[in-house]
Amino acid sequence: METPKERWIGRDAGPVVRPYAVTRGRTRPIGPAMDIVTILVATGRTPADRVWLSREQRRLLELCRQPSTPADLASETDLPLQVVQILLADLHQYGLIEEKRQSEQPDRPDPRILMRVLDELRRL
């Protein structure tokens, strides 16, 4: 018979932690949810003394040193997307991450130029 301690640990998976435990019981982010393709980047600020970050939030903050999307972060951390969105909303509220605006993304073409090219291709 298994001991109670073994019941909560999978041999390959490690300790089992339910998603609601990671988000402290929340099922929705505080404020508007971030789109899964929103590009996020760390601001470089340090958390205030009264702000306690979970291990998962610290990992997400570390990953946001490079521009990342919530979808990429969920994949990288093996956390459900909804959990990642809730944790990212907390980090955004604390001022530790911010959305990278379209004008700050030099590698993406201007949508107006793409529409003009599309219009010209249709004329052919």
C-alpha positions as semicolon CSV with decimal commas, in nm:
position;residue;x (nm);y (nm);z (nm)
1;M;0,000;0,000;0,000
2;E;0,124;0,349;-0,087
3;T;0,206;0,591;0,186
4;P;0,023;0,928;0,170
5;K;0,347;1,103;0,070
6;E;0,398;0,880;-0,236
7;R;0,042;0,936;-0,354
8;W;0,115;1,304;-0,432
9;I;0,442;1,247;-0,616
10;G;0,460;1,093;-0,960
11;R;0,778;0,912;-1,048
12;D;0,830;1,106;-1,370
13;A;0,614;1,412;-1,307
14;G;0,740;1,514;-0,964
15;P;0,516;1,685;-0,709
16;V;0,162;1,756;-0,826
17;V;0,046;2,116;-0,785
18;R;-0,302;2,212;-0,897
19;P;-0,333;2,525;-1,117
20;Y;-0,562;2,698;-0,867
21;A;-0,288;2,666;-0,605
22;V;-0,044;2,851;-0,831
23;T;-0,293;3,136;-0,885
24;R;-0,406;3,140;-0,520
25;G;-0,756;3,028;-0,618
26;R;-0,815;3,287;-0,889
27;T;-0,961;3,180;-1,222
28;R;-0,941;3,519;-1,393
29;P;-0,670;3,783;-1,409
30;I;-0,709;4,110;-1,225
31;G;-0,791;4,360;-1,498
32;P;-0,814;4,275;-1,866
33;A;-0,664;3,947;-1,984
34;M;-0,362;3,973;-2,212
35;D;-0,398;3,841;-2,562
36;I;-0,195;3,526;-2,626
37;V;0,021;3,705;-2,884
38;T;0,086;4,024;-2,686
39;I;0,460;4,082;-2,669
40;L;0,575;4,135;-2,312
41;V;0,909;4,250;-2,179
42;A;1,046;4,299;-1,828
43;T;1,078;4,662;-1,717
44;G;1,394;4,601;-1,516
45;R;1,234;4,727;-1,195
46;T;1,269;4,526;-0,879
47;P;0,961;4,420;-0,682
48;A;0,860;4,644;-0,395
49;D;0,935;4,516;-0,045
50;R;0,571;4,432;0,018
51;V;0,538;4,230;-0,307
52;W;0,600;3,858;-0,277
53;L;0,656;3,671;-0,603
54;S;0,592;3,301;-0,638
55;R;0,849;3,073;-0,798
56;E;0,639;3,066;-1,115
57;Q;0,618;3,446;-1,127
58;R;0,995;3,476;-1,081
59;R;1,045;3,229;-1,368
60;L;0,807;3,425;-1,594
61;L;0,982;3,750;-1,505
62;E;1,316;3,592;-1,591
63;L;1,182;3,474;-1,927
64;C;1,042;3,821;-2,000
65;R;1,393;3,966;-2,011
66;Q;1,363;3,871;-2,376
67;P;1,041;3,979;-2,554
68;S;0,792;3,693;-2,519
69;T;0,424;3,621;-2,567
70;P;0,196;3,455;-2,311
71;A;0,165;3,157;-2,546
72;D;0,543;3,116;-2,560
73;L;0,572;3,154;-2,184
74;A;0,304;2,890;-2,123
75;S;0,492;2,653;-2,350
76;E;0,826;2,728;-2,185
77;T;0,699;2,684;-1,828
78;D;0,459;2,393;-1,893
79;L;0,182;2,587;-1,717
80;P;-0,172;2,621;-1,856
81;L;-0,219;2,940;-2,060
82;Q;-0,491;3,072;-1,825
83;V;-0,256;3,035;-1,526
84;V;0,021;3,217;-1,712
85;Q;-0,220;3,499;-1,804
86;I;-0,319;3,541;-1,439
87;L;0,043;3,547;-1,319
88;L;0,143;3,788;-1,596
89;A;-0,144;4,021;-1,505
90;D;-0,005;4,030;-1,150
91;L;0,345;4,110;-1,278
92;H;0,199;4,382;-1,501
93;Q;0,007;4,528;-1,208
94;Y;0,328;4,536;-1,002
95;G;0,501;4,725;-1,286
96;L;0,752;4,447;-1,350
97;I;0,652;4,375;-1,710
98;E;0,500;4,585;-1,984
99;E;0,352;4,539;-2,328
100;K;0,585;4,614;-2,614
101;R;0,401;4,849;-2,846
102;Q;0,379;4,803;-3,222
103;S;0,599;5,108;-3,288
104;E;0,871;4,954;-3,070
105;Q;0,888;4,640;-3,284
106;P;1,118;4,724;-3,575
107;D;1,114;4,369;-3,714
108;R;0,742;4,383;-3,792
109;P;0,626;4,562;-4,107
110;D;0,379;4,847;-4,091
111;P;0,024;4,712;-4,151
112;R;-0,049;5,003;-4,386
113;I;0,235;4,896;-4,612
114;L;0,110;4,537;-4,613
115;M;-0,240;4,652;-4,708
116;R;-0,099;4,863;-4,991
117;V;0,102;4,568;-5,123
118;L;-0,207;4,348;-5,103
119;D;-0,413;4,607;-5,294
120;E;-0,147;4,629;-5,565
121;L;-0,134;4,249;-5,595
122;R;-0,511;4,234;-5,636
123;R;-0,490;4,482;-5,923
124;L;-0,260;4,246;-6,112
